Each structure stands twice: as structure tokens, then as C-alpha cells.
Amino acid sequence: MRIFGSPGRYIQGPGVLADIGRIAKTIGASACVIVDDGVRDLVGAPIECSLREAGVAALVLPFSGEITYARIEALTERARPVSPALVIAAGGGKGLDVGKGVGERLGVPTVTVPTIASNDAPTSATYAVYDDSHTMIATDRMIGNPHTVLVDTRLIANAPAKFLRWGIGDALTKKFEADGCWAGRGKTPFGTRPLRTGMVIADAGYRTLRAHAAAALAAVERREVTDDVEATVEACILMSGLGFENGGLSLAHSMTRGLVKARDAMKAPHGEQVAYGTLVQLAAENRPDAEVLDLMGFNREIGLPVRLADLGMKNVTNEEIDEIAHRTMTAPHIPNLAIELDQAGIAAAMRRIERLAAG
């Protein structure tokens, strides 16, 4: 058995936030709106207005801080008395993830409205849970993917370009990780072997980014919505999400297990960590120097890291590299390669990347 998972609908374009009321009305007459407190002034009023015009009653619950089980339960209990027909989650990755958790507990569909394109959380069925010390303790899954993903590219283009850059870093990995999962013994988040469809989507996402990402970042710096921005956002949110859920993850994402505990590199955003991890994966797979250098060149062009110093970890020692490799080996995605990988192999790949980056 193999499984393909995806959102029920994906809607993207400038100004599509105004359609949220019409979309919600097709699901039910009442909605719980969970919105990142930091963007409430930006999207809260437009969402409430659209829902009101469509005749959908709205309970708006602002969210800030960390996604903990306690916060998810507290928001769920606040929403439960009004029996909403759906949850609308708006904001960044944490706002979307807490909305997924609430929707799952209420047993109603979730609609995601990302305000940045820093990762593929809007489309996926997974959501991360942390403890009060900001350490991730679990990755939970909804029964199904979000009912609808609504991506207003005008919002994305008006956010700082760094968020889109991080999303590009996260999305770049998916082709190589899906390839590794297919070639190895890997399984997707659905617990089955990858589908060819997932492989095709992950590859298309990578090719889209190579063709459009640099120009998209330049356009976002000007706060413009262009065809390059539309293509890049689609790759970062839709193709990346479908690619990893249906193609699988591998060493690039496994590297975060070591990097989130590493001196100074722990402060780097997820997209930067996995962009570096992709280079390590290519090195671990014994790919030719020319192939590794090609991706390094692209990373440099768009401002993504190519070595540990770029993640903030300057003057790295051999002992620190060994410790990152050791922690990386605890990730569940390690077998998702065609080669048998151990701590020494990861450390050797990291040292090879350091040498190549030094030129």
C-alpha cells in the first residue's frame, strides 16, 4: 500500500484573502479563527469582514508564544462552547500549527492562511509541539491534511524577504530527500513507501526554484508580486509540502537534530539549517564535487548558507562536528538513503563541505 496526501483545495494569488468568507461558507456557518497576535492587525479585520459578509459567525482567538499541549488544549476549550464548523488558522508556522492542533481536537476541518512562506506547514498534516523551554517534543499528525490552503501572495510579498529565503532553503531539500528515500528503505510520513507522484512534484519544485527564486527574492525586496514570486511561493508551500509528505525526508532534515543543539548554529532558522544539511547529504552520497559546488553556488547567490560559519558556528572544531553527527544519527530519517550511513560518514561529509566551501 502507498498513500498520497494533499490539501482538499489550494488557492493562491494576490488578494485572495478576501475569498475566505466564501470558502468558509461552503464548510459551515461558524468558524473559530486562530490568528498570530503579531499579524492580527494585518489579517484579523479582513478575515472577520469577509466572514461577516458571507454570513459566517466568527470566534477570533489570538495566539502568541510557544505551541505546547497546554496552549492547544486551552484554545480548544475556549472554542468548544460555540461548536465551530471549521478552524481558520492564520499567521506564521506556529500559528498554523496550533490551529491544526485545535481543529484536530474539535474534529472539524482546518483552513490555513499563511502570512509568510518560510516553510511548507500550510499544506501538511503535521504540526510540531514544544515544551515551555522551547524544545520540540513531538511531531503530531492530523487525520487528514488541511481542507483548504489560502495563500495571498500580496501578504507574502509584503513580508520581509528573509522569510521567503528560509522557505526556499526548506523547499530546496525536498528533491534530494525524496530521491534518497526512494533509493533507500525510507517511508513517508504516512508510513508507506514513496509514490512516484511525490518524486515528480519534489523534482519540479527544485527546478522551479532554480529558475525563479533569485528573481522572486529581488521582487519581494521591492514588495512586488511577479510571476517569479508566484512560482517560488507555489514551490515553497505547495510543491515542497506535497514533495515531503509523499516523497519522504532524509539526511538534510535529520541534520537539524544535531544543529539545534550546536553552538550558535542552534539560533539559525530551520530553512537555513536544512539548506546546509542538503549539501551535507550530497557529500554523504559521494556526489561529484561539481554537483556539490553547483548547489553551493546557488545557495550563495540567494543568500543561503554553505558552511557552518554561515549558520553562526565560526571556528568549528572536529569535536563539535563529531557531536553534530552523533546527534544527527538519532533522527528517524537516517535510513532514507541508498547508502548505509553512520556517525563517521556524516562527520566526513561535513568536513568535505567545509573544505569545498573554503574554496
C-alpha positions as CSV (number, residue, x, y, z in Angstrom):
1,M,0.0,0.0,0.0
2,R,1.1,3.5,-0.8
3,I,-0.7,6.8,0.2
4,F,-1.0,10.2,-1.5
5,G,-2.0,13.0,0.8
6,S,-2.8,16.6,0.0
7,P,-5.0,19.5,1.0
8,G,-8.5,19.5,-0.4
9,R,-8.0,22.8,-2.2
10,Y,-5.0,25.1,-2.8
11,I,-5.8,28.7,-3.7
12,Q,-3.0,31.2,-4.4
13,G,-2.9,34.8,-5.8
14,P,-2.8,38.5,-4.8
15,G,-5.9,39.5,-2.8
16,V,-7.4,36.0,-2.4
17,L,-7.7,36.6,1.4
18,A,-11.0,38.4,0.5
19,D,-12.4,35.0,-0.5
20,I,-12.1,33.4,3.0
21,G,-15.7,34.0,3.8
22,R,-17.0,32.3,0.7
23,I,-14.7,29.4,1.3
24,A,-15.7,29.1,4.9
25,K,-19.4,29.2,4.0
26,T,-19.0,26.0,1.9
27,I,-18.0,24.2,5.1
28,G,-20.3,25.7,7.7
29,A,-21.9,28.7,9.3
30,S,-19.5,29.3,12.1
31,A,-15.7,29.5,12.4
32,C,-13.0,29.6,15.1
33,V,-10.3,32.0,13.8
34,I,-6.9,31.5,15.4
35,V,-4.5,34.2,14.4
36,D,-0.9,35.0,15.3
37,D,-1.1,38.0,17.6
38,G,1.8,39.6,15.6
39,V,-0.3,39.8,12.4
40,R,-3.7,40.3,13.9
41,D,-3.8,43.9,12.8
42,L,-2.8,42.8,9.3
43,V,-5.2,39.9,8.6
44,G,-7.7,39.8,11.5
45,A,-10.0,42.5,10.3
46,P,-10.1,41.4,6.7
47,I,-10.9,37.8,7.7
48,E,-13.6,38.9,10.1
49,C,-15.1,41.2,7.4
50,S,-15.1,38.5,4.8
51,L,-16.7,36.0,7.2
52,R,-19.4,38.6,8.2
53,E,-20.3,39.4,4.6
54,A,-20.6,35.7,3.9
55,G,-22.9,35.2,7.0
56,V,-20.4,33.1,8.9
57,A,-20.2,33.6,12.6
58,A,-16.6,34.0,13.9
59,L,-14.9,33.5,17.2
60,V,-11.4,35.1,17.0
61,L,-8.7,33.8,19.3
62,P,-5.3,35.5,19.2
63,F,-2.3,33.2,19.7
64,S,1.3,34.1,20.8
65,G,4.1,32.3,22.4
66,E,5.0,28.6,22.1
67,I,2.9,25.7,20.8
68,T,2.5,23.5,23.8
69,Y,-0.1,20.8,24.5
70,A,-1.4,23.1,27.3
71,R,-1.9,26.0,24.9
72,I,-3.6,23.8,22.3
73,E,-6.0,22.4,24.9
74,A,-6.7,25.9,26.3
75,L,-7.6,27.3,22.9
76,T,-9.7,24.2,22.2
77,E,-11.7,24.6,25.4
78,R,-12.4,28.3,24.5
79,A,-13.7,27.3,21.1
80,R,-15.7,24.2,22.1
81,P,-18.8,26.1,23.5
82,V,-19.5,27.7,20.2
83,S,-19.2,24.4,18.2
84,P,-17.4,25.9,15.2
85,A,-17.8,24.1,11.9
86,L,-14.2,24.9,11.0
87,V,-10.9,26.3,12.3
88,I,-9.2,29.1,10.3
89,A,-5.5,29.3,11.2
90,A,-3.7,32.5,10.1
91,G,-0.1,33.6,10.5
92,G,3.3,32.0,10.5
93,G,4.2,28.4,11.1
94,K,3.4,28.3,14.8
95,G,0.0,30.0,14.3
96,L,-0.9,27.5,11.6
97,D,0.3,24.5,13.7
98,V,-1.6,25.5,16.8
99,G,-4.7,25.9,14.6
100,K,-4.2,22.4,13.2
101,G,-4.0,21.0,16.8
102,V,-7.2,22.8,17.7
103,G,-9.0,21.6,14.6
104,E,-7.9,18.1,15.2
105,R,-9.2,18.1,18.8
106,L,-12.5,19.7,17.8
107,G,-12.9,17.2,14.9
108,V,-13.5,19.9,12.3
109,P,-11.8,20.9,9.0
110,T,-8.9,23.4,9.1
111,V,-8.2,26.2,6.7
112,T,-4.7,27.6,6.7
113,V,-3.9,31.2,5.8
114,P,-0.1,31.7,5.8
115,T,1.2,35.3,6.0
116,I,4.8,34.2,5.2
117,A,6.3,31.5,3.0
118,S,9.1,30.3,5.3
119,N,8.1,26.6,5.2
120,D,5.5,24.2,3.9
121,A,3.5,23.9,7.1
122,P,0.3,25.3,5.4
123,T,-0.3,22.2,3.3
124,S,0.9,19.4,5.6
125,A,-0.9,17.2,8.1
126,T,1.9,17.5,10.6
127,Y,2.3,20.0,13.4
128,A,5.1,20.5,15.9
129,V,4.6,20.7,19.6
130,Y,7.1,22.2,22.1
131,D,7.6,22.4,25.8
132,D,7.8,25.6,27.8
133,S,11.6,25.8,27.3
134,H,11.1,26.0,23.5
135,T,12.3,22.5,22.9
136,M,10.4,20.4,20.3
137,I,8.9,17.3,22.0
138,A,6.6,15.9,19.3
139,T,5.5,16.0,15.7
140,D,1.8,15.1,15.7
141,R,-0.4,14.4,12.7
142,M,-3.9,15.3,11.9
143,I,-6.2,12.6,10.5
144,G,-6.1,14.5,7.1
145,N,-4.5,17.5,5.5
146,P,-6.0,20.9,5.8
147,H,-9.3,21.3,4.0
148,T,-8.1,24.4,2.2
149,V,-4.8,26.4,1.9
150,L,-5.3,30.1,1.0
151,V,-2.1,31.9,0.1
152,D,-2.4,35.6,-0.6
153,T,0.8,36.4,-2.4
154,R,0.3,40.1,-1.7
155,L,0.8,39.3,2.0
156,I,3.9,37.2,1.2
157,A,5.4,39.9,-0.9
158,N,5.0,42.5,1.8
159,A,6.7,40.3,4.5
160,P,10.5,40.7,4.9
161,A,12.4,38.8,2.2
162,K,14.2,36.7,4.8
163,F,11.1,34.6,5.3
164,L,10.8,33.7,1.7
165,R,14.6,32.9,1.6
166,W,14.1,30.5,4.5
167,G,11.2,28.9,2.7
168,I,13.4,28.4,-0.4
169,G,16.0,26.7,1.8
170,D,13.4,24.3,3.2
171,A,12.0,23.6,-0.2
172,L,15.3,23.0,-2.0
173,T,15.9,19.9,0.1
174,K,12.8,18.0,-0.9
175,K,14.0,16.7,-4.3
176,F,17.2,15.3,-2.8
177,E,15.5,13.9,0.3
178,A,12.7,12.2,-1.8
179,D,15.5,10.8,-4.1
180,G,17.2,9.4,-1.0
181,C,14.1,8.0,0.4
182,W,13.2,6.3,-2.9
183,A,16.7,4.8,-3.3
184,G,16.9,3.6,0.3
185,R,14.5,1.9,2.7
186,G,12.6,5.0,3.5
187,K,9.0,5.6,4.3
188,T,6.9,8.8,4.0
189,P,5.1,10.5,6.9
190,F,2.1,8.3,6.0
191,G,4.2,5.2,6.9
192,T,4.4,3.8,3.4
193,R,7.0,3.8,0.6
194,P,7.1,6.9,-1.6
195,L,4.9,7.4,-4.6
196,R,6.3,8.3,-8.0
197,T,4.0,11.3,-7.9
198,G,5.8,12.6,-4.8
199,M,9.1,12.3,-6.6
200,V,7.9,14.2,-9.6
201,I,6.5,17.0,-7.5
202,A,9.7,17.3,-5.4
203,D,11.8,17.5,-8.6
204,A,9.5,20.1,-10.1
205,G,9.8,22.2,-7.0
206,Y,13.6,22.2,-7.2
207,R,13.6,23.1,-10.9
208,T,11.1,25.9,-10.2
209,L,13.3,27.4,-7.5
210,R,16.4,27.2,-9.6
211,A,14.6,29.1,-12.4
212,H,12.7,31.7,-10.3
213,A,13.9,32.0,-6.7
214,A,16.6,34.7,-7.2
215,A,14.3,37.0,-9.2
216,A,11.5,36.4,-6.7
217,L,13.6,37.5,-3.7
218,A,14.6,40.7,-5.6
219,A,10.9,41.3,-6.3
220,V,9.9,40.8,-2.7
221,E,12.6,43.3,-1.6
222,R,10.6,45.7,-3.8
223,R,7.3,44.4,-2.3
224,E,6.1,43.4,-5.8
225,V,4.1,40.4,-6.8
226,T,5.5,39.0,-10.0
227,D,5.4,35.7,-11.9
228,D,8.7,34.7,-10.3
229,V,7.1,35.4,-6.8
230,E,4.0,33.3,-7.7
231,A,6.2,30.4,-9.0
232,T,8.5,30.5,-5.9
233,V,5.7,30.7,-3.4
234,E,4.0,27.7,-5.1
235,A,7.3,25.7,-4.9
236,C,7.9,26.7,-1.2
237,I,4.4,25.9,0.1
238,L,2.6,23.5,-2.2
239,M,5.3,21.5,-4.1
240,S,7.5,21.4,-1.0
241,G,4.7,20.1,1.2
242,L,3.5,17.5,-1.3
243,G,7.1,16.5,-2.0
244,F,8.0,15.7,1.5
245,E,4.7,14.1,2.6
246,N,4.5,11.9,-0.5
247,G,8.3,11.5,-1.2
248,G,9.8,11.3,2.2
249,L,12.6,13.0,4.1
250,S,16.2,12.0,4.5
251,L,19.6,13.3,5.8
252,A,19.0,17.0,5.2
253,H,16.2,17.2,7.7
254,S,18.0,14.8,10.0
255,M,20.8,17.3,10.4
256,T,18.5,19.5,12.4
257,R,18.8,17.0,15.3
258,G,22.4,18.0,15.6
259,L,22.3,21.6,14.6
260,V,19.5,22.7,17.1
261,K,22.0,21.7,19.9
262,A,25.1,23.1,18.3
263,R,26.9,26.2,19.4
264,D,25.4,29.3,17.7
265,A,24.1,27.2,14.8
266,M,21.1,26.4,17.1
267,K,19.9,30.0,16.5
268,A,19.8,29.7,12.7
269,P,16.3,29.3,11.2
270,H,15.1,25.9,10.1
271,G,15.3,26.8,6.4
272,E,19.0,27.7,6.7
273,Q,19.8,24.6,8.7
274,V,18.3,22.2,6.2
275,A,19.8,24.1,3.2
276,Y,23.2,23.4,4.8
277,G,22.0,19.9,5.5
278,T,21.3,19.3,1.8
279,L,24.9,20.0,1.0
280,V,26.0,17.5,3.6
281,Q,23.6,14.9,2.1
282,L,25.1,15.4,-1.3
283,A,28.6,15.0,0.1
284,A,27.5,11.9,2.1
285,E,26.1,10.3,-1.1
286,N,29.5,10.7,-2.7
287,R,28.2,13.0,-5.4
288,P,30.9,14.7,-7.6
289,D,32.4,17.9,-6.4
290,A,31.0,19.7,-9.4
291,E,27.4,18.8,-8.4
292,V,28.0,19.9,-4.8
293,L,29.7,23.2,-5.9
294,D,26.8,23.9,-8.3
295,L,24.3,23.9,-5.4
296,M,26.7,25.8,-3.2
297,G,26.8,28.5,-5.9
298,F,23.1,28.8,-6.0
299,N,22.9,29.0,-2.2
300,R,25.4,31.8,-2.2
301,E,23.5,33.6,-5.0
302,I,20.3,33.8,-2.9
303,G,21.9,34.2,0.5
304,L,21.6,30.7,1.9
305,P,24.4,29.1,4.0
306,V,27.1,26.8,2.6
307,R,29.1,26.1,5.7
308,L,28.8,26.0,9.5
309,A,30.2,29.5,9.8
310,D,27.3,30.8,7.8
311,L,24.9,29.3,10.4
312,G,26.9,31.3,13.1
313,M,29.2,28.5,14.1
314,K,32.6,30.0,13.5
315,N,35.8,28.2,14.1
316,V,34.1,24.8,14.4
317,T,36.2,22.1,15.9
318,N,36.5,18.4,15.0
319,E,34.9,17.5,18.3
320,E,31.9,19.8,17.5
321,I,31.4,18.2,14.1
322,D,31.5,14.8,15.7
323,E,28.9,15.8,18.2
324,I,26.5,17.2,15.5
325,A,27.0,13.9,13.6
326,H,26.3,11.9,16.7
327,R,23.0,13.8,17.4
328,T,22.0,13.6,13.7
329,M,22.1,9.8,13.9
330,T,19.2,9.9,16.3
331,A,16.8,11.1,13.6
332,P,14.3,8.6,12.1
333,H,15.1,9.6,8.5
334,I,18.7,8.3,8.6
335,P,17.9,5.1,6.7
336,N,16.3,7.0,3.9
337,L,19.4,6.8,1.7
338,A,20.8,4.3,-0.8
339,I,24.0,4.0,1.3
340,E,24.4,2.8,4.9
341,L,25.3,5.9,6.9
342,D,27.0,6.1,10.3
343,Q,28.3,8.9,12.5
344,A,31.7,8.8,10.9
345,G,30.2,9.1,7.4
346,I,28.2,12.2,8.4
347,A,31.2,13.8,10.0
348,A,33.3,13.1,7.0
349,A,30.6,14.7,4.7
350,M,30.5,17.8,6.9
351,R,34.3,18.1,6.7
352,R,34.1,17.8,2.9
353,I,31.6,20.6,2.8
354,E,33.9,22.8,4.9
355,R,36.8,22.1,2.5
356,L,34.7,22.8,-0.6
357,A,33.2,26.0,0.8
358,A,36.7,27.3,1.7
359,G,37.5,27.0,-2.0
